[in-house]
């Protein structure tokens, strides 16, 4: 009886070891496939990262050009603003003087005729 029990134990142990070996082989195959996928990803990712870096460098260069254009536009706007202010002073000052002179002349001419009209009305009453 002891021999049969030992034989059953040995067969059971052999079956467990066989199952364990199958699991190990499948795990090794899965790891091999995973390593292949990771290698493919690495082969594709490294050049993509290089292209991305080149693209970012190009974008940074273009942004530098855009900054220069914006600075030039700002300077041009400031110059136009100062020219507009200067032109406004040049035009407004004589225009105000001419209008003031016109109003003064009108008051002077209108004021004397109003006084004469007031006198004529006062004399008639």
C-alpha angles and dihedrals in degrees: 000000000000089000092054092049090050090049091050090049091049093049091046090049090048091051092049090049091048091051090047091050091050091051090048092050092049090047090050091050090049091049091049091052091046091050090050091052091048091049090051091049091049091049090053098037099053095058090042090054089050091051090046091053091049090048092050090050090051091048090050090051091050091048088054089055091048090050089053091050092048091049090050090049091050092050090048091050091050091050092049090048093052091045090051091050092048092048090048090054092046094049100034098050097056091037091054090047092050092047091047090049090048092050090047092050091046092051091046093050095036093044094057093048090049090053091050090048090050091051093049091050092047091050093051094053 
